């Protein structure tokens, strides 16, 4: 059995500015985001990780470096990058709903096969790449403990899928900036959620 500590990155400049959607745009951490990463490091102190993986986006990579306390050992994996939110990136929800409410409604009802922001990813495209990542991880680490630092939508889509939830309910899973989620994966990929959104 593999134990996975899953983090969301710390607060970004766009998170702080009306919670604008970052998506695949590479946005840096605020001072608060850096502090949150240091708090995550305190929460994870004493845990021995067999490997540390991160999204390539700087907000996740920097969080992984700080939270793990082993910055030189963080492995970047492109499959952990945040969902591409298309035309919604850089905008608040209120802004893009005002521009095209039907597009948001379609996404809310069926993110499985609706392209976020009209030109971004579908939820299933995100899930398929994250499933592929964890499938490869299980080949390397059939047991032990790893740290994975990624993003809000990516993490919630994956967890909703593994828990058998309708994907339109993914936003009902909360993961705050630099919070810790803990789950286990069996050799066959069976998922058990142990802790959610912890500090």
N, C-alpha and C positions, 0 to 999 in steps of 0.2 A: 504493500500500500504506500502511495506517495502522499505526503502532506504538503499542501500548497498554501503559503501566505500570500494573499493577493492584495496589493495596495492600489489605490487610486493616487495619482500624483497630487502635489500640493497646489495651493491656489495660484492661478495665473492672472496676468494683467487683465485678460478678458473676463475671467470669472468675477474679478473685483469690479469690473465696469459694466454693471447691469446684467451680469451672467450672459455675456455674448457667447455664442456657440463657437468653440475653438475648432472642433473637428480635426481634420488632417493638417490644419495650419499650425506652423511651428511657433508657439507662443511661450515666452519664458515665465518663470515663477516670480511672484512678488516677494517682498521681504517676509510677509506673513506666510507665503508658501514655503519659503526656506525654513522658517521656524517650525512649520507643521511637519516638514520632513525630519527635522531634528527631534521632534516629539515622537515621531514614529520610530526613530532609532532607539529612543529610550524604551519604548514599549516592546521592541524586538530584542533588546539587549539580553545576551545570554543564550539566544537561540542559534544553533549551529546550522548554517545553510550549506547544502551540498552544491548548490548553484544559485546564481542570481541572474534573472532575465528582465529585460526592459524593452519597452517600445523605443524606437529611435528618436522620437520627438523629445526635445530638450527638457520639457517639463517633467516627463516621466524619467528620463535618463538621470537627470540631476537628483530627483527624489530617490531613485534607486541607489545612487552613489552615497548619498547622505544616510538614508535609512538603513542600508546594509552595513555601513561602516567599513566596507571593502570596495572602494570606488574602482580600483584597478581590475576587479573581477566581474564587473557587470557585463553581461553578454547581451548585445542588441539583437532583437529579432523583429523583422519588418512586419510579421503577421500580428504583432501586438499593437500596431499603430491604431489611433482612434478612428472611428467610423468617419468616412468622408460625408460631410453634410451638405455638399453642393452649394447652392445659392444661399443657404442659411448661415454659412460661416461668416463670422464677424458681425452678425446681427443678433439682437435679442429676439426672444420668441414673439413678443408683442409687435416688433418691427416686421418680421417676415410673415406673421399671420395677417397683418394689415395689408401686406402686398399681395398675398395669395392664400386666403383662408382654406380654399378647397384642397390645396396641396398638403397643408398641415392635417386636415381632416383625413385625407387618404392615408397619410403616414400613420396617424393614430389608430386607424381601423385595421390596417394591414401592412405593418412595417416589413413583414416577411418578404414581400415582393414589390414594395413601393420604393422608388429611389428617393432617398432623403434629399430635400432641397432641389428636387427635379433632376439633378445630374449626379448625385452622390451614390452611395452604396445602399443596397437593400440589407435588411437585418440578416437574411440568410447568407449573403455574401460575407458579412462580418463573421458570423458564427462558423462558417466553413473554414475560414482561415485560422480562427482561434482553435477550433477542434483539431485542425491539422498540426498546429503548434503543440498542443498538449499530447497529441498522439505521438509525435516525435520525442517529446520529453519523456514519455513513459517508456520508450525504447531505451533511453539512456539511463533513466532513474526509475527502476521498477519499485524502489522503496526509497525512504529517506525524506528529506525536507528541502523545499526550494522556496525562493522568494520571487514573485512576479510583480512587476510594477507596470501598470497600463492605465486605462482611461475609463471614464464613467460609462459611456454607452457600450464599449467593448465588453467591459466586465459584466454589466447588467444583462446584455444580450446572452452572453455565454451562460451565466447562472440561470437565467430564466429558461433557456433551452434545456439545460441539464436537469432542472427541476420539473420539467414537463409543463411549464406555464405557457399560456398563450402569449406570443411575443408582444402583442399590443399592450400587455400588462408589465412590460419590462421596467417602466418608470416607478412601479410600486416597490422595487428593490432599491433601497437607499445605500449609497456609498459616498460619504463626504470626502472632501479633500484630505489625503494622507491617512484615511481610516484603514483599518486592517480587517480583511475578511479571511476566514480560514476554512478550507475544505480539504477533503481527501479524495483521491482517485485510485480505484482498484486497477489491476492489470487490464481488465476488459473495458476500462473507461467509466465504470460506475462511479457516480458522484454523490458525495454526502456533504452537505453544508453544516459546518460545525460552529462557526461564529460569523456574524455579519455586522459591518460598520462599527468596529470596536476602536477604541483609543488606547 
